[in-house]
Structures are given as C-alpha cells and as structure tokens.
Amino acid sequence: MSRRVSLLSILKLYFLVFCVILPVLCHRMYFSIYYSQYLHMAGEDPGSYSGRINDERRSQAQEFFASKTVDGSSNVVLDTRTKVKLAIGILTVNRHFRTQDGGFYNPGYLLQTVAAILQDRPPFSTRVLICNMDSDPISHSDAVLLSLLVPVRSKYQLANGLKPPEGANEKYREDYVFCLNQTLALNSEYILVVEDDAVALRGTFDIIDHIIRTKLEHRYHGFELKKNDKYNSTKTVIKLFSPPYHQRDFFTAKPKRIIINSLELLGIGIVGGTAIIILDFLLVAKFRRPFVLDKRFFVAAFFCCALSALAISRPHLLELRRISKHLYLMIEANDCCTQAVLYPRGAALELMSYLHTYGRHYPSKPLDGALDDFVRTRGYRQFAVEPNCFPT
C-alpha cells in the first residue's frame, strides 16, 4: 500500500511540475523546451517585435542625452593627467539598415551603449572613449552627436586618406588594435573594450569592481580578503559577454566547465529535492503519524529538480545569480566572442603588440581566434563572467 501511495505521489509531483508549473513559467524563455515564439511575441512578427523593443531602448537613451550632461557626479573623468581605475573604449561603425520599403533604419546601438555606461555611475573614476571606425566617420551621426559629451577618435579621417582593409576580419582586427591603443592612452589600470551593440546592465560596474578586488587583485581566504598570490592577475583576460547558447548546460568542450555545470545540476537536485521533501512534510505528511522519510520519494524529487533545470536551461537559471554580485561566477571561457572584454593594462599592451604581428601572418583570421591564440601561446588565463554583464 505504501509503495502505491509513493508511486502516486511521484506521478502527481511530475505532472504538476512538467505539465503545469514549467509550461506556465517558461513559455517566454528562449532556451527552455517550453518556449513558444507565438506566446512570447503575442503573434507579432519577430522582426517587428525586435525592432519595437530596440526603438523603446533607443528612445530612452535619447531622452537621457536630452536631459543630462556628463558631470562630476557620473564618475566619468575626461582629464587624462591623473591615473584612473578603468578606461572604456567603445568600438562603433555606422549601422544603418535598409528596410523593406527602401528606407534606412538607424538602430541607435551606440546611443544605448553610451547611455547605459553613463547612467550606471561606476564606483571608481572611469574614462570613456568612442572609437569611430566607420570608413566615413562624418556619416556616423550618433558618434558625431556624442562627441559633444565623450571623446571620439576616428581612424579613417578624410584628411589622412587612409582606407580600411578589404577583408572584414582584417579590418575589425586593425580597428580593435587602434581602439586598444587609444584607450591605453587614457591612463588607466584596466582596459575595457566594448562593441557598440553590447549594453551594460544596471550595476555592471559594481560587479566589475567586485571582480577586480576579489578575483584579480585579492582573493578570499575564508572570510578574509588577502592579496592574490595564487597566479599573476595581470596575465588574465576576462570576457563579460558570452553567447547564451554557449552557456547552456553542456554546450562546451572545456572539461572544467563541464565539471562546474555537472556540480550545478547536482546541487539543484539536492537542494530542490530537499525543499520538496520539506514542503511535502509541511503540507501533507505531517498529518500522517509517524512520519518516515521515503528515500524513493527523495530520489524522485532529486531527479525532478535536475530534469526541471535541464528543461528550463542554464542561461535562464543564471539570471537568479543577479540577486547579488557575490553570486556571479568567473569560470573558464569558451573560445568565442569579443563583445566586451576586460584587460589589465599589461595584458592590453601585450595583446596590441601580438595582434600587430599576428595580422601579418594570418590576415583573414577572426579576432576572437587571434585572442584565443594569444591566451594559449602567452600563458594567459581566459575567464568568462556569468551571467552576462553586457548582453547584446
């Protein structure tokens, strides 16, 4: 009889979780198995939906620039005579897209990115630089507008007659070197290079400050913060954006990431299974005397929570870590992407020199491949911060 009751309880639990709770909670979560594009976008065309969301963010950025100016309270310092903690270089080109009716659409990515940085009010002195890498710098109206607030550097000025390389990968790598060089001139301890479509979330610079203080310059030994002697923190590259599909449970070739993801899944199963047992006792089992822990029910609850985590998908579960900066992970990075990368000053200098030489031997290789080769050949360590600080 007890076996039948346990089996019935397990069936009820699985039905409630997988057929009622998760479909209701997860139908808007893109990487979940329950995702429904129709329900998420209310039947709207995906192109129209994404355009409408972008227009709302662009309008908010325009309102910010219309009502604010850069002042001392923003912690953005333009004077380069004194050293600061962080300098941010924003790589941008003119991104006008042709619409179906033959017109042009300006997504305003640069406006959104700069507005997010200035609004976030970093906890340390910061300098910001826009690297206008368009082959016709004057045509980039957003960069021209922002030059009244933020310094803008352009490589392809009409006066110097310099033309961009024909290959897209070669141009982007040379643009990146130029922006690194210009950002290094801002006299800072750390360099952050951001692409113009990567928008900082609120609190991002507080998280960066936490990472610098507790992961690079110091580390926790118990509850005490001590100077980091484990490895040379200057030989470190930190990616603040990773594609969400790379953050999925086992979408990686990195053994350490697989181990961490497996431990996460194990922890979710144990904690979730324990929570279900406690709820079962409080709501049902306490009325049955005496209460005896059913091990089979705990195993079923464990697998229910682990399978739920897989169904929801790790990129969405990572969002729970935004509750506190202390919950953010810094783990081995996958070999991809340069939308937002943080460098210690020495690393940025060495990378700039490396890319100069690298470009002569491998002109068509993409920048993220060159960065990965740099990390491997120069003895660096490459980490990713999760969840993303600069989602695109």
Contacts in CASP RR format, 6 or more apart in sequence:
PFRMAT RR
TARGET T0000
AUTHOR 0000-0000-0000
METHOD contacts of the structure
MODEL  1
MSRRVSLLSILKLYFLVFCVILPVLCHRMYFSIYYSQYLHMAGEDPGSYS
GRINDERRSQAQEFFASKTVDGSSNVVLDTRTKVKLAIGILTVNRHFRTQ
DGGFYNPGYLLQTVAAILQDRPPFSTRVLICNMDSDPISHSDAVLLSLLV
PVRSKYQLANGLKPPEGANEKYREDYVFCLNQTLALNSEYILVVEDDAVA
LRGTFDIIDHIIRTKLEHRYHGFELKKNDKYNSTKTVIKLFSPPYHQRDF
FTAKPKRIIINSLELLGIGIVGGTAIIILDFLLVAKFRRPFVLDKRFFVA
AFFCCALSALAISRPHLLELRRISKHLYLMIEANDCCTQAVLYPRGAALE
LMSYLHTYGRHYPSKPLDGALDDFVRTRGYRQFAVEPNCFPT
2 294 0 8 1.000
6 294 0 8 1.000
6 296 0 8 1.000
6 297 0 8 1.000
9 280 0 8 1.000
9 297 0 8 1.000
10 296 0 8 1.000
10 297 0 8 1.000
10 300 0 8 1.000
13 276 0 8 1.000
13 300 0 8 1.000
13 301 0 8 1.000
13 304 0 8 1.000
14 300 0 8 1.000
14 304 0 8 1.000
17 304 0 8 1.000
17 308 0 8 1.000
18 307 0 8 1.000
18 308 0 8 1.000
18 311 0 8 1.000
22 32 0 8 1.000
22 34 0 8 1.000
22 308 0 8 1.000
22 311 0 8 1.000
22 312 0 8 1.000
23 34 0 8 1.000
26 32 0 8 1.000
26 33 0 8 1.000
26 34 0 8 1.000
26 35 0 8 1.000
26 311 0 8 1.000
26 312 0 8 1.000
26 316 0 8 1.000
27 34 0 8 1.000
27 35 0 8 1.000
27 36 0 8 1.000
27 39 0 8 1.000
27 40 0 8 1.000
28 35 0 8 1.000
28 36 0 8 1.000
28 39 0 8 1.000
28 40 0 8 1.000
29 35 0 8 1.000
29 312 0 8 1.000
29 313 0 8 1.000
29 316 0 8 1.000
30 40 0 8 1.000
30 244 0 8 1.000
31 244 0 8 1.000
31 245 0 8 1.000
31 248 0 8 1.000
31 313 0 8 1.000
31 314 0 8 1.000
31 315 0 8 1.000
31 316 0 8 1.000
32 311 0 8 1.000
32 312 0 8 1.000
32 313 0 8 1.000
32 316 0 8 1.000
33 311 0 8 1.000
33 313 0 8 1.000
34 311 0 8 1.000
37 46 0 8 1.000
41 49 0 8 1.000
44 52 0 8 1.000
51 107 0 8 1.000
54 107 0 8 1.000
54 108 0 8 1.000
57 112 0 8 1.000
57 199 0 8 1.000
58 107 0 8 1.000
58 108 0 8 1.000
58 111 0 8 1.000
58 112 0 8 1.000
60 112 0 8 1.000
60 115 0 8 1.000
61 108 0 8 1.000
61 111 0 8 1.000
61 112 0 8 1.000
61 114 0 8 1.000
61 115 0 8 1.000
61 116 0 8 1.000
62 111 0 8 1.000
64 115 0 8 1.000
64 118 0 8 1.000
64 119 0 8 1.000
65 111 0 8 1.000
65 115 0 8 1.000
65 145 0 8 1.000
65 146 0 8 1.000
65 149 0 8 1.000
68 118 0 8 1.000
69 149 0 8 1.000
70 76 0 8 1.000
70 78 0 8 1.000
70 118 0 8 1.000
70 149 0 8 1.000
70 150 0 8 1.000
73 121 0 8 1.000
74 118 0 8 1.000
74 121 0 8 1.000
75 121 0 8 1.000
75 122 0 8 1.000
75 123 0 8 1.000
75 124 0 8 1.000
75 125 0 8 1.000
75 126 0 8 1.000
76 117 0 8 1.000
76 118 0 8 1.000
76 122 0 8 1.000
76 126 0 8 1.000
76 127 0 8 1.000
76 128 0 8 1.000
76 150 0 8 1.000
77 84 0 8 1.000
77 125 0 8 1.000
77 126 0 8 1.000
77 127 0 8 1.000
78 127 0 8 1.000
78 151 0 8 1.000
80 127 0 8 1.000
80 185 0 8 1.000
80 186 0 8 1.000
80 187 0 8 1.000
81 187 0 8 1.000
82 187 0 8 1.000
83 187 0 8 1.000
83 188 0 8 1.000
83 189 0 8 1.000
84 124 0 8 1.000
84 125 0 8 1.000
84 126 0 8 1.000
84 127 0 8 1.000
84 186 0 8 1.000
84 187 0 8 1.000
84 188 0 8 1.000
84 189 0 8 1.000
85 124 0 8 1.000
85 125 0 8 1.000
85 126 0 8 1.000
85 188 0 8 1.000
85 189 0 8 1.000
85 190 0 8 1.000
85 209 0 8 1.000
85 212 0 8 1.000
86 122 0 8 1.000
86 124 0 8 1.000
86 125 0 8 1.000
86 126 0 8 1.000
86 127 0 8 1.000
86 188 0 8 1.000
86 189 0 8 1.000
86 190 0 8 1.000
86 191 0 8 1.000
86 192 0 8 1.000
86 205 0 8 1.000
86 208 0 8 1.000
87 126 0 8 1.000
87 127 0 8 1.000
87 128 0 8 1.000
87 129 0 8 1.000
87 183 0 8 1.000
87 184 0 8 1.000
87 186 0 8 1.000
87 187 0 8 1.000
87 188 0 8 1.000
87 190 0 8 1.000
87 191 0 8 1.000
87 192 0 8 1.000
88 117 0 8 1.000
88 126 0 8 1.000
88 127 0 8 1.000
88 128 0 8 1.000
88 129 0 8 1.000
88 183 0 8 1.000
88 192 0 8 1.000
88 193 0 8 1.000
88 194 0 8 1.000
89 128 0 8 1.000
89 129 0 8 1.000
89 130 0 8 1.000
89 131 0 8 1.000
89 179 0 8 1.000
89 182 0 8 1.000
89 183 0 8 1.000
89 191 0 8 1.000
89 192 0 8 1.000
89 193 0 8 1.000
89 194 0 8 1.000
90 110 0 8 1.000
90 113 0 8 1.000
90 114 0 8 1.000
90 117 0 8 1.000
90 128 0 8 1.000
90 129 0 8 1.000
90 130 0 8 1.000
90 131 0 8 1.000
90 194 0 8 1.000
90 195 0 8 1.000
90 196 0 8 1.000
91 131 0 8 1.000
91 133 0 8 1.000
91 175 0 8 1.000
91 176 0 8 1.000
91 179 0 8 1.000
91 193 0 8 1.000
91 194 0 8 1.000
91 195 0 8 1.000
91 196 0 8 1.000
92 109 0 8 1.000
92 110 0 8 1.000
92 113 0 8 1.000
92 130 0 8 1.000
92 131 0 8 1.000
92 132 0 8 1.000
92 133 0 8 1.000
92 134 0 8 1.000
92 140 0 8 1.000
92 142 0 8 1.000
92 143 0 8 1.000
92 195 0 8 1.000
92 196 0 8 1.000
93 132 0 8 1.000
93 133 0 8 1.000
93 134 0 8 1.000
93 140 0 8 1.000
93 196 0 8 1.000
94 134 0 8 1.000
94 136 0 8 1.000
94 139 0 8 1.000
94 140 0 8 1.000
94 141 0 8 1.000
94 143 0 8 1.000
95 106 0 8 1.000
95 107 0 8 1.000
95 108 0 8 1.000
95 109 0 8 1.000
95 196 0 8 1.000
95 197 0 8 1.000
96 104 0 8 1.000
96 105 0 8 1.000
96 106 0 8 1.000
97 104 0 8 1.000
97 105 0 8 1.000
97 107 0 8 1.000
98 104 0 8 1.000
98 105 0 8 1.000
99 105 0 8 1.000
106 141 0 8 1.000
106 142 0 8 1.000
107 197 0 8 1.000
108 142 0 8 1.000
109 196 0 8 1.000
109 197 0 8 1.000
110 130 0 8 1.000
110 140 0 8 1.000
110 142 0 8 1.000
110 143 0 8 1.000
110 146 0 8 1.000
110 196 0 8 1.000
111 142 0 8 1.000
111 145 0 8 1.000
111 146 0 8 1.000
112 199 0 8 1.000
113 194 0 8 1.000
113 196 0 8 1.000
113 197 0 8 1.000
113 198 0 8 1.000
113 199 0 8 1.000
113 200 0 8 1.000
114 128 0 8 1.000
114 130 0 8 1.000
114 146 0 8 1.000
114 149 0 8 1.000
114 150 0 8 1.000
116 199 0 8 1.000
116 200 0 8 1.000
116 201 0 8 1.000
116 204 0 8 1.000
117 128 0 8 1.000
117 200 0 8 1.000
117 205 0 8 1.000
118 128 0 8 1.000
118 149 0 8 1.000
119 202 0 8 1.000
120 200 0 8 1.000
120 202 0 8 1.000
120 203 0 8 1.000
120 204 0 8 1.000
120 205 0 8 1.000
121 205 0 8 1.000
122 205 0 8 1.000
122 206 0 8 1.000
122 208 0 8 1.000
122 209 0 8 1.000
123 205 0 8 1.000
123 206 0 8 1.000
123 209 0 8 1.000
124 205 0 8 1.000
124 209 0 8 1.000
126 205 0 8 1.000
127 186 0 8 1.000
127 187 0 8 1.000
127 188 0 8 1.000
128 150 0 8 1.000
128 151 0 8 1.000
129 150 0 8 1.000
129 151 0 8 1.000
129 152 0 8 1.000
129 153 0 8 1.000
129 179 0 8 1.000
129 182 0 8 1.000
129 183 0 8 1.000
129 186 0 8 1.000
130 143 0 8 1.000
130 146 0 8 1.000
130 147 0 8 1.000
130 150 0 8 1.000
130 151 0 8 1.000
130 152 0 8 1.000
130 153 0 8 1.000
131 152 0 8 1.000
131 153 0 8 1.000
131 154 0 8 1.000
131 155 0 8 1.000
131 175 0 8 1.000
131 178 0 8 1.000
131 179 0 8 1.000
131 182 0 8 1.000
131 183 0 8 1.000
132 140 0 8 1.000
132 143 0 8 1.000
132 152 0 8 1.000
132 153 0 8 1.000
132 154 0 8 1.000
132 155 0 8 1.000
133 154 0 8 1.000
133 155 0 8 1.000
133 156 0 8 1.000
133 171 0 8 1.000
133 175 0 8 1.000
133 178 0 8 1.000
133 179 0 8 1.000
134 140 0 8 1.000
134 143 0 8 1.000
134 154 0 8 1.000
134 156 0 8 1.000
135 156 0 8 1.000
135 163 0 8 1.000
135 164 0 8 1.000
136 156 0 8 1.000
136 158 0 8 1.000
137 143 0 8 1.000
137 154 0 8 1.000
137 156 0 8 1.000
137 157 0 8 1.000
137 158 0 8 1.000
138 144 0 8 1.000
138 158 0 8 1.000
143 152 0 8 1.000
143 154 0 8 1.000
144 152 0 8 1.000
146 152 0 8 1.000
153 178 0 8 1.000
153 179 0 8 1.000
153 182 0 8 1.000
155 162 0 8 1.000
155 175 0 8 1.000
155 178 0 8 1.000
156 162 0 8 1.000
156 163 0 8 1.000
156 164 0 8 1.000
164 171 0 8 1.000
164 174 0 8 1.000
164 175 0 8 1.000
165 171 0 8 1.000
165 174 0 8 1.000
165 363 0 8 1.000
167 363 0 8 1.000
167 364 0 8 1.000
169 363 0 8 1.000
169 364 0 8 1.000
169 365 0 8 1.000
169 366 0 8 1.000
169 367 0 8 1.000
170 359 0 8 1.000
170 363 0 8 1.000
170 364 0 8 1.000
172 366 0 8 1.000
172 367 0 8 1.000
173 355 0 8 1.000
173 358 0 8 1.000
173 359 0 8 1.000
173 366 0 8 1.000
173 367 0 8 1.000
173 370 0 8 1.000
176 193 0 8 1.000
176 338 0 8 1.000
176 355 0 8 1.000
176 367 0 8 1.000
177 352 0 8 1.000
177 355 0 8 1.000
177 356 0 8 1.000
179 193 0 8 1.000
180 191 0 8 1.000
180 193 0 8 1.000
180 348 0 8 1.000
180 351 0 8 1.000
180 352 0 8 1.000
180 355 0 8 1.000
181 352 0 8 1.000
183 191 0 8 1.000
183 193 0 8 1.000
183 348 0 8 1.000
184 191 0 8 1.000
184 345 0 8 1.000
184 348 0 8 1.000
184 349 0 8 1.000
184 352 0 8 1.000
188 345 0 8 1.000
189 344 0 8 1.000
189 345 0 8 1.000
190 212 0 8 1.000
190 342 0 8 1.000
190 343 0 8 1.000
190 344 0 8 1.000
190 345 0 8 1.000
191 342 0 8 1.000
191 343 0 8 1.000
191 344 0 8 1.000
191 345 0 8 1.000
191 348 0 8 1.000
192 208 0 8 1.000
192 240 0 8 1.000
192 340 0 8 1.000
192 341 0 8 1.000
192 342 0 8 1.000
192 343 0 8 1.000
193 338 0 8 1.000
193 340 0 8 1.000
193 341 0 8 1.000
193 343 0 8 1.000
194 200 0 8 1.000
194 339 0 8 1.000
194 340 0 8 1.000
194 390 0 8 1.000
195 338 0 8 1.000
195 339 0 8 1.000
195 340 0 8 1.000
195 392 0 8 1.000
197 339 0 8 1.000
197 392 0 8 1.000
198 241 0 8 1.000
198 339 0 8 1.000
198 340 0 8 1.000
198 390 0 8 1.000
198 391 0 8 1.000
198 392 0 8 1.000
199 390 0 8 1.000
199 391 0 8 1.000
199 392 0 8 1.000
200 389 0 8 1.000
200 390 0 8 1.000
201 322 0 8 1.000
201 388 0 8 1.000
201 389 0 8 1.000
201 390 0 8 1.000
201 391 0 8 1.000
203 325 0 8 1.000
204 240 0 8 1.000
204 389 0 8 1.000
204 390 0 8 1.000
206 325 0 8 1.000
207 325 0 8 1.000
207 328 0 8 1.000
207 385 0 8 1.000
207 389 0 8 1.000
208 240 0 8 1.000
208 342 0 8 1.000
208 389 0 8 1.000
210 325 0 8 1.000
210 326 0 8 1.000
210 328 0 8 1.000
211 238 0 8 1.000
211 328 0 8 1.000
211 330 0 8 1.000
211 342 0 8 1.000
211 385 0 8 1.000
213 225 0 8 1.000
214 220 0 8 1.000
214 225 0 8 1.000
215 228 0 8 1.000
215 233 0 8 1.000
215 330 0 8 1.000
216 228 0 8 1.000
216 233 0 8 1.000
216 236 0 8 1.000
216 344 0 8 1.000
217 227 0 8 1.000
217 228 0 8 1.000
217 233 0 8 1.000
218 225 0 8 1.000
218 226 0 8 1.000
218 227 0 8 1.000
218 228 0 8 1.000
219 225 0 8 1.000
219 226 0 8 1.000
219 228 0 8 1.000
219 230 0 8 1.000
220 226 0 8 1.000
231 381 0 8 1.000
233 344 0 8 1.000
234 344 0 8 1.000
234 345 0 8 1.000
234 346 0 8 1.000
234 347 0 8 1.000
235 347 0 8 1.000
235 378 0 8 1.000
235 379 0 8 1.000
235 380 0 8 1.000
235 381 0 8 1.000
236 344 0 8 1.000
236 347 0 8 1.000
236 380 0 8 1.000
236 381 0 8 1.000
236 382 0 8 1.000
236 383 0 8 1.000
237 333 0 8 1.000
237 341 0 8 1.000
237 342 0 8 1.000
237 343 0 8 1.000
237 347 0 8 1.000
237 351 0 8 1.000
237 371 0 8 1.000
237 375 0 8 1.000
237 380 0 8 1.000
237 381 0 8 1.000
237 382 0 8 1.000
237 383 0 8 1.000
238 330 0 8 1.000
238 341 0 8 1.000
238 342 0 8 1.000
238 343 0 8 1.000
238 382 0 8 1.000
238 383 0 8 1.000
238 384 0 8 1.000
238 385 0 8 1.000
239 333 0 8 1.000
239 337 0 8 1.000
239 338 0 8 1.000
239 340 0 8 1.000
239 341 0 8 1.000
239 342 0 8 1.000
239 382 0 8 1.000
239 383 0 8 1.000
239 384 0 8 1.000
239 385 0 8 1.000
240 340 0 8 1.000
240 341 0 8 1.000
240 342 0 8 1.000
240 385 0 8 1.000
240 388 0 8 1.000
240 389 0 8 1.000
240 390 0 8 1.000
241 337 0 8 1.000
241 339 0 8 1.000
241 340 0 8 1.000
241 388 0 8 1.000
241 389 0 8 1.000
241 390 0 8 1.000
241 391 0 8 1.000
241 392 0 8 1.000
242 333 0 8 1.000
242 334 0 8 1.000
242 336 0 8 1.000
242 337 0 8 1.000
242 384 0 8 1.000
242 386 0 8 1.000
242 388 0 8 1.000
243 336 0 8 1.000
243 337 0 8 1.000
244 315 0 8 1.000
244 388 0 8 1.000
245 251 0 8 1.000
245 315 0 8 1.000
246 252 0 8 1.000
246 334 0 8 1.000
246 336 0 8 1.000
246 337 0 8 1.000
247 314 0 8 1.000
247 315 0 8 1.000
247 318 0 8 1.000
247 386 0 8 1.000
247 387 0 8 1.000
248 313 0 8 1.000
248 314 0 8 1.000
248 315 0 8 1.000
249 261 0 8 1.000
249 265 0 8 1.000
249 309 0 8 1.000
249 310 0 8 1.000
249 313 0 8 1.000
249 314 0 8 1.000
250 258 0 8 1.000
250 261 0 8 1.000
252 258 0 8 1.000
252 261 0 8 1.000
252 334 0 8 1.000
253 334 0 8 1.000
254 332 0 8 1.000
254 334 0 8 1.000
256 331 0 8 1.000
256 332 0 8 1.000
257 331 0 8 1.000
257 332 0 8 1.000
257 334 0 8 1.000
260 329 0 8 1.000
260 331 0 8 1.000
261 314 0 8 1.000
264 309 0 8 1.000
264 314 0 8 1.000
265 306 0 8 1.000
265 309 0 8 1.000
265 310 0 8 1.000
266 306 0 8 1.000
268 305 0 8 1.000
268 306 0 8 1.000
268 308 0 8 1.000
268 309 0 8 1.000
268 317 0 8 1.000
269 301 0 8 1.000
269 302 0 8 1.000
269 303 0 8 1.000
269 305 0 8 1.000
269 306 0 8 1.000
269 309 0 8 1.000
270 302 0 8 1.000
271 305 0 8 1.000
272 301 0 8 1.000
272 302 0 8 1.000
272 305 0 8 1.000
273 298 0 8 1.000
273 301 0 8 1.000
273 302 0 8 1.000
273 304 0 8 1.000
273 305 0 8 1.000
274 298 0 8 1.000
276 301 0 8 1.000
276 304 0 8 1.000
276 305 0 8 1.000
277 293 0 8 1.000
277 297 0 8 1.000
277 298 0 8 1.000
277 301 0 8 1.000
280 297 0 8 1.000
281 291 0 8 1.000
285 291 0 8 1.000
309 317 0 8 1.000
315 387 0 8 1.000
318 329 0 8 1.000
318 386 0 8 1.000
318 387 0 8 1.000
319 387 0 8 1.000
320 327 0 8 1.000
321 327 0 8 1.000
321 328 0 8 1.000
321 329 0 8 1.000
321 386 0 8 1.000
321 387 0 8 1.000
322 387 0 8 1.000
328 385 0 8 1.000
328 386 0 8 1.000
328 387 0 8 1.000
329 385 0 8 1.000
329 386 0 8 1.000
330 383 0 8 1.000
330 384 0 8 1.000
330 385 0 8 1.000
330 386 0 8 1.000
331 383 0 8 1.000
331 384 0 8 1.000
331 386 0 8 1.000
332 382 0 8 1.000
332 383 0 8 1.000
332 384 0 8 1.000
333 382 0 8 1.000
333 383 0 8 1.000
333 384 0 8 1.000
334 384 0 8 1.000
335 368 0 8 1.000
335 369 0 8 1.000
335 372 0 8 1.000
336 368 0 8 1.000
337 368 0 8 1.000
338 367 0 8 1.000
338 368 0 8 1.000
338 371 0 8 1.000
339 390 0 8 1.000
339 392 0 8 1.000
340 389 0 8 1.000
340 390 0 8 1.000
341 371 0 8 1.000
343 351 0 8 1.000
347 380 0 8 1.000
350 374 0 8 1.000
350 378 0 8 1.000
351 371 0 8 1.000
351 374 0 8 1.000
354 370 0 8 1.000
354 374 0 8 1.000
354 378 0 8 1.000
355 367 0 8 1.000
355 370 0 8 1.000
355 374 0 8 1.000
358 365 0 8 1.000
358 370 0 8 1.000
358 373 0 8 1.000
358 374 0 8 1.000
359 365 0 8 1.000
359 370 0 8 1.000
362 370 0 8 1.000
371 382 0 8 1.000
372 382 0 8 1.000
374 380 0 8 1.000
375 381 0 8 1.000
375 382 0 8 1.000
END
